[in-house]
Amino acid sequence: MQRFQSYIDGEFLDGEARYQSIDPATGKNWADMPEAREGDVDRAVNAAEKALYDGPWSKMTATQRGKLLYKLADLVAANAQKLAELETRDTGKIIRETSAQIAYVADYYRYYAGIADKIEGSYLPIDKQDMDVWLRREPIGVVAMVVPWNSQLFLSAVKIGPALAAGCTMVVKASEDGPAPLLEFARLIHEAGFPAGVVNIITGFGASCGAALSRHPKVAHIAFTGGPETARHIVRNSAENLASTSLELGGKSPFIVFADADLESAANAQVAGIFAATGQSCVAGSRLIVERSIKDRFLNLLKDKAEAIRVGTPLDMATEVGPLATKRQQDHVAALIHKSVQSGARIVTGGQMPSGDGFYFPPTILDCDGVASPSLAEEFFGPVLSVVAFDTEAEALKLANDTRYGLASGVFTQNLTRAHRLMKGIRAGIVWVNTYRAVSPIAPFGGFGLSGHGREGGLAAALDYTRTKTIWLRTSDDPIPDPFVMR
């Protein structure tokens, strides 16, 4: 059984306790993990604070920080296959996806390496004579980062990259479900030469690790990706330290297809949008809103594509959909489908939990047209597509916005003016037009409503890890008048 360690203050440690991680493809234990508790958390945060204010990191120039980030990017690229295999083994995400995604993660670190010495202050043309005033941008402080098991090297890169560029130090909590790739990533941080305490990587359970980290008095900012319920706990905990938060949460993203769309292209994008990563993606296009005149034709096209998907062992490059990450996630998907069918939804394909080892679930399509199905409101985080029809553009927009979430959306039409109207009308942080799931380090992403607040990616993300300091300099040599002498 493979054994992993936490990374705290430049050292690899076993942690206060240990637990075993499960291989989703077999349902069996495969690795021994360090379980951080309050003592480990305290040590990690103290190490981060010391590195921020007293260590060599505090004396490095922005250009030097950028060079370390470039080195880290090269190491990620060189070790992408090993990291991909660990992520696949520990989370069940298929190897063809982890390999491509982690190779691209290196570009995020390169982007923020270039940003490091572009974070500028400003000079203020102040309305007072004999005064020069500047704004300096300084690191916001020690950052707590809480990262989920799905796409964790990507979801940590969009936090670690901008935070390091801004000069922050951090404690990264990997999910207790599938932390292996992030714990291995710590070795690349070490090899790149980041000073001790700058990046600390731990894992553990919410009550004993996550809570201690999010309420720690020395944490200045909390960056979290996950579900709304956990986010509520984090926000409550942040009342203890008044830390600022950035929350990238779930989604129930609308995928709108008009009759004039290229249906083959739209169908391929829809399959990628809901069945890639076994549907375990915050931007999954889980609500298909399709024009009624093409509904049956489009559903038949999707059904054929869904039933042709290769479900299998995630380490096999031929596999297109692997297992869900946990048994509880498999049970959640099955239970929500059962509730939806009871409410009147019709199973077009899939829908049945398979027998055998592992946490597999087949690609599933539910026709929910005309019924108040739970599947239209609740996030599956699994390979399940819910379908409704519309007759007018106004109805399509109303259906798209009929959700408490607002992370991503997709619009497929060849009508440019219609596309522009929908781009403005959809309440979501991302609108993809005639494409889906496109990402770039240059483009911010984030959501509205229950999908959270704050943005990750782009220059704005790096600025979010800074705070401004206002500096006043009096330029006159004349003495300041006595304020109590009347003139």
C-alpha positions as CSV (number, residue, x, y, z in Angstrom):
1,M,0.0,0.0,0.0
2,Q,1.4,3.4,-1.1
3,R,2.2,5.8,1.8
4,F,1.9,9.6,1.6
5,Q,2.9,12.4,3.9
6,S,1.9,16.0,4.6
7,Y,4.3,18.9,3.7
8,I,4.7,21.4,6.5
9,D,7.5,24.0,6.9
10,G,9.6,22.3,4.2
11,E,9.4,18.8,5.8
12,F,7.4,15.7,4.8
13,L,5.6,14.4,7.9
14,D,3.2,11.6,8.8
15,G,0.6,13.8,10.6
16,E,-1.2,13.3,13.9
17,A,-3.2,10.3,12.6
18,R,-3.5,8.1,9.5
19,Y,-6.3,6.9,7.3
20,Q,-6.7,4.8,4.1
21,S,-7.8,6.1,0.7
22,I,-10.1,4.0,-1.5
23,D,-9.6,3.3,-5.2
24,P,-13.0,4.2,-6.8
25,A,-12.4,1.6,-9.6
26,T,-12.3,-1.3,-7.2
27,G,-13.8,0.0,-4.0
28,K,-10.8,-1.2,-2.1
29,N,-8.1,0.6,0.0
30,W,-5.0,1.4,-1.9
31,A,-3.0,4.1,-0.1
32,D,-2.2,5.3,3.5
33,M,-2.8,9.0,4.0
34,P,-1.7,11.5,6.7
35,E,-4.7,12.9,8.6
36,A,-4.0,16.4,9.8
37,R,-5.6,17.6,13.0
38,E,-5.6,20.9,14.9
39,G,-1.9,20.5,15.9
40,D,-0.8,20.0,12.3
41,V,-2.9,22.9,11.1
42,D,-1.4,25.2,13.7
43,R,2.1,24.2,12.8
44,A,1.4,24.8,9.1
45,V,-0.2,28.2,9.6
46,N,2.6,29.3,11.9
47,A,5.1,28.2,9.3
48,A,3.3,30.2,6.6
49,E,3.2,33.3,8.8
50,K,6.9,33.0,9.6
51,A,7.8,32.6,5.9
52,L,5.6,35.6,5.0
53,Y,7.2,38.0,7.4
54,D,10.5,36.7,8.6
55,G,11.9,34.2,6.1
56,P,13.7,34.6,2.8
57,W,10.4,34.7,0.9
58,S,9.7,38.1,2.5
59,K,12.9,39.5,1.0
60,M,12.6,38.1,-2.5
61,T,11.8,40.4,-5.4
62,A,8.7,39.8,-7.5
63,T,11.0,38.7,-10.4
64,Q,12.6,36.1,-8.1
65,R,9.2,34.8,-7.2
66,G,8.3,34.6,-10.9
67,K,11.5,32.5,-11.6
68,L,10.5,30.0,-9.0
69,L,7.0,29.8,-10.5
70,Y,8.6,29.1,-13.9
71,K,10.7,26.4,-12.4
72,L,7.5,24.9,-10.8
73,A,5.7,25.0,-14.1
74,D,8.5,23.0,-15.8
75,L,8.5,20.4,-13.0
76,V,4.7,20.0,-13.4
77,A,5.1,19.5,-17.1
78,A,7.9,17.0,-16.6
79,N,5.9,15.0,-13.9
80,A,2.5,15.4,-15.5
81,Q,2.1,11.7,-16.3
82,K,3.0,10.5,-12.8
83,L,0.6,13.1,-11.3
84,A,-2.1,12.1,-13.7
85,E,-1.8,8.4,-12.8
86,L,-2.1,9.3,-9.1
87,E,-5.1,11.4,-9.6
88,T,-6.8,8.7,-11.7
89,R,-6.0,6.0,-9.1
90,D,-7.2,8.1,-6.2
91,T,-10.3,9.8,-7.7
92,G,-11.3,7.5,-10.6
93,K,-11.0,10.3,-13.1
94,I,-10.0,8.8,-16.5
95,I,-6.3,8.9,-17.4
96,R,-6.9,10.4,-20.8
97,E,-8.5,13.5,-19.1
98,T,-6.0,13.8,-16.2
99,S,-3.1,13.5,-18.5
100,A,-4.3,16.4,-20.7
101,Q,-5.5,18.5,-17.9
102,I,-2.4,18.3,-15.8
103,A,-0.1,19.0,-18.8
104,Y,-2.2,22.2,-19.2
105,V,-1.9,23.1,-15.5
106,A,1.8,23.9,-16.2
107,D,0.6,26.8,-18.4
108,Y,-1.3,28.3,-15.4
109,Y,1.9,28.4,-13.4
110,R,3.8,29.9,-16.4
111,Y,1.1,32.6,-16.7
112,Y,1.3,33.6,-13.1
113,A,5.1,33.5,-13.2
114,G,4.9,36.2,-15.8
115,I,2.3,38.1,-13.7
116,A,4.5,38.2,-10.6
117,D,6.4,41.4,-11.5
118,K,3.4,43.0,-13.2
119,I,1.5,43.7,-10.0
120,E,1.8,47.4,-9.7
121,G,0.9,50.1,-7.3
122,S,-0.1,53.6,-8.3
123,Y,0.5,57.3,-7.7
124,L,-2.5,59.4,-6.7
125,P,-3.0,63.0,-8.0
126,I,-4.1,64.0,-4.5
127,D,-6.1,67.2,-3.9
128,K,-3.7,68.6,-1.4
129,Q,-0.6,70.7,-1.9
130,D,2.8,69.5,-0.7
131,M,1.7,65.9,-0.6
132,D,2.7,62.8,-2.6
133,V,0.5,59.8,-2.2
134,W,1.1,56.3,-3.4
135,L,-0.8,53.0,-3.3
136,R,1.4,49.9,-2.7
137,R,0.0,46.4,-3.3
138,E,1.2,43.9,-0.7
139,P,0.4,40.3,-0.1
140,I,-3.0,39.8,1.7
141,G,-1.4,37.5,4.2
142,V,-1.5,33.8,5.0
143,V,-4.1,32.1,2.7
144,A,-6.0,28.9,3.6
145,M,-6.9,27.0,0.4
146,V,-9.5,24.2,0.6
147,V,-9.5,22.1,-2.6
148,P,-11.9,19.4,-3.7
149,W,-11.0,16.0,-5.1
150,N,-12.2,16.7,-8.6
151,S,-9.6,18.3,-10.9
152,Q,-7.6,19.1,-7.8
153,L,-4.3,20.0,-9.5
154,F,-6.1,22.4,-11.8
155,L,-8.3,23.9,-8.9
156,S,-5.2,24.3,-6.7
157,A,-3.2,25.9,-9.5
158,V,-5.8,28.7,-10.0
159,K,-5.3,29.5,-6.3
160,I,-1.6,28.7,-5.7
161,G,-0.4,30.4,-8.9
162,P,-1.9,33.9,-8.3
163,A,-1.2,33.8,-4.5
164,L,2.5,33.0,-5.0
165,A,2.7,35.7,-7.7
166,A,1.2,38.2,-5.2
167,G,3.8,37.2,-2.5
168,C,1.4,35.3,-0.2
169,T,2.2,32.1,1.8
170,M,-0.4,29.4,2.2
171,V,-1.7,26.2,3.7
172,V,-3.4,24.0,1.1
173,K,-5.9,21.4,2.4
174,A,-6.5,18.6,-0.1
175,S,-9.8,16.8,0.1
176,E,-9.7,13.7,2.3
177,D,-11.2,11.9,-0.8
178,G,-8.3,11.4,-3.2
179,P,-5.5,13.7,-1.9
180,A,-2.7,11.7,-3.5
181,P,-1.8,14.0,-6.4
182,L,-1.7,17.2,-4.3
183,L,0.5,15.5,-1.7
184,E,2.8,14.3,-4.4
185,F,2.8,17.9,-5.9
186,A,4.4,19.0,-2.6
187,R,7.5,17.3,-3.8
188,L,7.6,19.6,-6.8
189,I,7.2,22.6,-4.6
190,H,10.2,21.3,-2.6
191,E,12.3,20.6,-5.6
192,A,11.6,24.0,-7.2
193,G,13.2,25.6,-4.2
194,F,10.4,27.5,-2.5
195,P,11.5,28.5,1.0
196,A,10.2,26.4,3.9
197,G,6.7,27.4,5.0
198,V,5.7,29.2,1.8
199,V,3.5,26.4,0.6
200,N,2.2,23.8,3.1
201,I,0.0,20.9,1.9
202,I,-2.1,18.8,4.3
203,T,-5.2,16.7,4.2
204,G,-7.7,15.7,6.7
205,F,-11.4,15.7,7.6
206,G,-13.7,18.7,7.8
207,A,-14.4,18.7,11.6
208,S,-10.8,18.2,12.7
209,C,-8.8,19.8,9.9
210,G,-10.9,22.1,7.7
211,A,-12.6,23.9,10.7
212,A,-9.3,24.4,12.5
213,L,-7.8,25.9,9.3
214,S,-10.7,28.2,8.3
215,R,-11.0,29.7,11.8
216,H,-7.3,30.0,12.5
217,P,-6.5,33.5,13.8
218,K,-3.5,34.0,11.5
219,V,-5.4,33.2,8.3
220,A,-6.2,36.4,6.3
221,H,-8.0,34.9,3.3
222,I,-9.8,31.6,2.6
223,A,-10.0,30.3,-1.0
224,F,-12.5,27.5,-1.3
225,T,-13.8,25.3,-4.1
226,G,-16.6,22.8,-3.2
227,G,-20.3,22.7,-2.3
228,P,-22.5,25.4,-0.9
229,E,-23.1,23.6,2.4
230,T,-19.4,23.3,3.2
231,A,-19.0,26.9,2.1
232,R,-21.5,28.0,4.7
233,H,-19.4,26.3,7.4
234,I,-16.3,28.1,6.1
235,V,-18.0,31.5,6.1
236,R,-19.2,30.9,9.7
237,N,-15.7,29.9,10.7
238,S,-14.3,33.0,9.1
239,A,-16.2,35.1,11.6
240,E,-13.5,34.0,14.1
241,N,-10.6,35.6,12.2
242,L,-12.6,38.0,9.9
243,A,-10.8,36.5,6.9
244,S,-11.9,37.5,3.4
245,T,-13.2,34.6,1.3
246,S,-13.4,33.6,-2.4
247,L,-15.9,30.8,-3.0
248,E,-16.1,28.7,-6.2
249,L,-19.1,26.5,-5.6
250,G,-21.4,24.2,-7.5
251,G,-23.6,24.7,-10.5
252,K,-26.7,23.6,-12.3
253,S,-25.6,25.0,-15.7
254,P,-28.1,25.6,-18.5
255,F,-27.2,24.3,-22.0
256,I,-29.5,26.0,-24.5
257,V,-29.9,24.6,-28.0
258,F,-31.9,26.4,-30.7
259,A,-33.3,24.8,-33.8
260,D,-30.9,26.7,-36.0
261,A,-27.8,25.3,-34.2
262,D,-25.3,22.9,-35.7
263,L,-26.9,19.9,-33.9
264,E,-23.9,17.5,-34.3
265,S,-21.6,20.1,-32.9
266,A,-24.1,20.9,-30.1
267,A,-24.5,17.2,-29.3
268,N,-20.8,16.7,-29.0
269,A,-20.4,19.7,-26.8
270,Q,-23.3,18.5,-24.6
271,V,-21.8,15.0,-24.2
272,A,-18.5,16.6,-23.2
273,G,-20.3,19.1,-21.0
274,I,-22.1,16.5,-18.9
275,F,-20.4,13.1,-19.3
276,A,-16.7,14.2,-19.3
277,A,-15.2,13.7,-15.8
278,T,-18.1,11.4,-15.1
279,G,-20.2,14.6,-14.7
280,Q,-18.1,15.5,-11.6
281,S,-17.5,19.0,-12.7
282,C,-18.8,22.3,-11.3
283,V,-19.4,23.6,-14.8
284,A,-21.2,20.5,-16.0
285,G,-23.9,21.4,-18.5
286,S,-26.5,19.4,-16.6
287,R,-29.7,21.1,-17.8
288,L,-30.4,20.8,-21.5
289,I,-32.9,23.4,-22.6
290,V,-33.8,22.5,-26.2
291,E,-36.2,24.1,-28.7
292,R,-39.3,21.9,-28.9
293,S,-39.2,21.5,-32.7
294,I,-35.9,19.6,-32.5
295,K,-36.3,18.0,-29.1
296,D,-36.9,14.5,-30.2
297,R,-34.3,14.5,-32.9
298,F,-31.7,16.0,-30.6
299,L,-32.5,13.6,-27.8
300,N,-32.1,10.6,-30.1
301,L,-28.8,11.9,-31.2
302,L,-27.7,12.3,-27.6
303,K,-29.0,8.9,-26.7
304,D,-27.0,7.2,-29.4
305,K,-23.8,9.1,-28.3
306,A,-24.4,8.4,-24.6
307,E,-24.9,4.6,-25.2
308,A,-21.7,4.5,-27.3
309,I,-19.6,5.9,-24.5
310,R,-17.0,3.4,-23.2
311,V,-17.4,3.0,-19.4
312,G,-14.5,1.2,-17.8
313,T,-11.3,1.1,-15.8
314,P,-10.0,4.7,-15.5
315,L,-6.3,3.8,-16.1
316,D,-7.2,2.4,-19.6
317,M,-6.7,5.1,-22.3
318,A,-9.7,3.7,-24.2
319,T,-12.1,4.4,-21.3
320,E,-14.3,7.5,-21.8
321,V,-16.2,7.5,-18.5
322,G,-14.8,6.1,-15.3
323,P,-16.3,5.6,-11.8
324,L,-17.6,8.2,-9.4
325,A,-15.1,9.2,-6.8
326,T,-16.9,7.8,-3.7
327,K,-19.6,5.3,-2.7
328,R,-21.6,8.1,-1.2
329,Q,-21.6,10.0,-4.5
330,Q,-22.8,6.9,-6.3
331,D,-25.6,6.5,-3.8
332,H,-26.5,10.2,-4.1
333,V,-26.8,10.0,-7.9
334,A,-29.0,6.8,-7.7
335,A,-31.2,8.4,-5.0
336,L,-31.8,11.6,-6.9
337,I,-32.7,9.7,-10.1
338,H,-35.2,7.7,-8.1
339,K,-36.8,10.9,-6.7
340,S,-36.9,12.4,-10.1
341,V,-38.6,9.4,-11.7
342,Q,-41.1,9.4,-8.9
343,S,-41.9,13.1,-9.7
344,G,-42.6,12.2,-13.4
345,A,-39.2,12.3,-15.1
346,R,-38.6,9.7,-17.8
347,I,-35.4,7.8,-18.2
348,V,-34.2,8.0,-21.8
349,T,-31.1,6.0,-21.2
350,G,-29.0,4.7,-18.3
351,G,-30.3,5.3,-14.8
352,Q,-29.5,2.0,-13.2
353,M,-26.6,1.5,-10.8
354,P,-24.5,-1.4,-12.1
355,S,-23.5,-4.4,-10.0
356,G,-19.9,-5.3,-9.3
357,D,-16.8,-3.6,-7.8
358,G,-16.2,0.1,-8.0
359,F,-18.4,3.2,-7.9
360,Y,-19.6,3.2,-11.5
361,F,-22.7,4.8,-12.9
362,P,-23.8,4.9,-16.6
363,P,-24.3,8.0,-18.6
364,T,-28.0,8.9,-18.0
365,I,-30.5,11.2,-19.7
366,L,-33.8,12.2,-18.0
367,D,-36.6,13.8,-19.9
368,C,-38.1,16.2,-17.4
369,D,-40.3,18.2,-19.8
370,G,-43.4,19.4,-18.1
371,V,-42.6,18.1,-14.6
372,A,-41.2,19.7,-11.5
373,S,-38.3,17.2,-11.3
374,P,-35.7,17.4,-8.4
375,S,-33.1,16.7,-11.1
376,L,-33.6,20.2,-12.5
377,A,-32.9,21.9,-9.2
378,E,-30.4,19.7,-7.3
379,E,-26.8,19.2,-8.4
380,F,-26.0,15.5,-9.2
381,F,-22.3,15.9,-9.6
382,G,-22.5,12.8,-11.7
383,P,-23.2,11.8,-15.4
384,V,-26.9,12.7,-15.5
385,L,-28.5,15.1,-18.0
386,S,-32.0,16.6,-17.3
387,V,-33.9,17.8,-20.4
388,V,-36.7,20.4,-20.8
389,A,-38.2,22.0,-24.0
390,F,-39.0,25.6,-24.9
391,D,-40.9,27.3,-27.6
392,T,-39.7,30.9,-27.4
393,E,-36.4,32.7,-26.7
394,A,-38.0,34.4,-23.7
395,E,-39.0,31.0,-22.3
396,A,-35.5,29.6,-22.9
397,L,-34.0,32.5,-20.9
398,K,-36.5,32.1,-18.1
399,L,-35.7,28.4,-17.8
400,A,-32.0,29.1,-17.9
401,N,-32.3,31.5,-15.0
402,D,-34.6,29.3,-13.0
403,T,-31.9,28.2,-10.6
404,R,-30.2,29.3,-7.4
405,Y,-26.8,28.7,-9.0
406,G,-25.1,30.8,-11.6
407,L,-21.7,29.4,-12.6
408,A,-21.7,28.4,-16.3
409,S,-24.0,28.3,-19.3
410,G,-23.9,27.4,-22.9
411,V,-25.8,28.8,-25.9
412,F,-26.0,27.1,-29.3
413,T,-27.4,29.2,-32.2
414,Q,-26.3,30.6,-35.5
415,N,-28.3,33.8,-34.8
416,L,-25.7,36.4,-33.7
417,T,-28.2,38.9,-32.3
418,R,-30.0,36.2,-30.4
419,A,-26.6,35.1,-28.9
420,H,-25.9,38.6,-27.8
421,R,-29.3,39.0,-26.1
422,L,-28.8,35.7,-24.2
423,M,-25.2,36.6,-23.2
424,K,-26.6,39.7,-21.5
425,G,-29.7,38.0,-20.1
426,I,-28.2,34.8,-18.6
427,R,-27.3,35.2,-14.9
428,A,-24.0,33.2,-14.8
429,G,-20.4,34.0,-14.5
430,I,-19.5,32.2,-17.7
431,V,-21.4,32.1,-21.0
432,W,-20.0,29.8,-23.7
433,V,-21.5,30.4,-27.2
434,N,-21.3,27.5,-29.7
435,T,-18.7,25.8,-27.4
436,Y,-18.4,24.5,-23.9
437,R,-15.9,23.8,-21.1
438,A,-13.2,26.0,-22.7
439,V,-10.8,27.4,-20.1
440,S,-7.6,29.5,-20.1
441,P,-5.3,31.0,-17.5
442,I,-6.0,34.4,-19.1
443,A,-9.8,34.2,-18.6
444,P,-11.4,34.6,-15.1
445,F,-14.1,32.2,-14.0
446,G,-16.5,32.2,-11.1
447,G,-20.2,32.4,-10.4
448,F,-23.3,34.2,-9.1
449,G,-25.7,33.1,-6.3
450,L,-25.1,29.7,-4.8
451,S,-22.2,29.3,-7.2
452,G,-20.2,31.6,-5.0
453,H,-18.2,34.9,-5.3
454,G,-14.8,35.9,-6.4
455,R,-13.0,35.0,-9.6
456,E,-10.1,32.6,-10.4
457,G,-7.8,33.0,-13.4
458,G,-6.6,36.1,-15.1
459,L,-4.8,39.1,-13.6
460,A,-7.7,39.9,-11.3
461,A,-7.1,36.7,-9.4
462,A,-3.6,37.8,-8.5
463,L,-4.8,41.2,-7.4
464,D,-7.4,39.5,-5.1
465,Y,-4.4,38.1,-3.1
466,T,-3.2,41.6,-2.4
467,R,-4.3,44.5,-0.3
468,T,-3.4,48.2,-0.8
469,K,-1.4,50.3,1.5
470,T,-1.8,54.1,1.2
471,I,1.4,56.1,1.7
472,W,1.4,59.8,2.4
473,L,4.6,61.8,2.0
474,R,4.7,65.5,2.9
475,T,7.1,67.3,0.5
476,S,7.2,70.7,2.2
477,D,10.2,71.7,4.4
478,D,8.0,74.2,6.3
479,P,7.1,73.2,9.8
480,I,3.5,71.9,10.3
481,P,1.6,74.7,12.0
482,D,0.5,74.3,15.6
483,P,-3.2,73.2,15.3
484,F,-4.2,75.0,18.4
485,V,-2.8,78.4,17.5
486,M,-5.5,80.6,16.0
487,R,-4.4,82.5,12.9
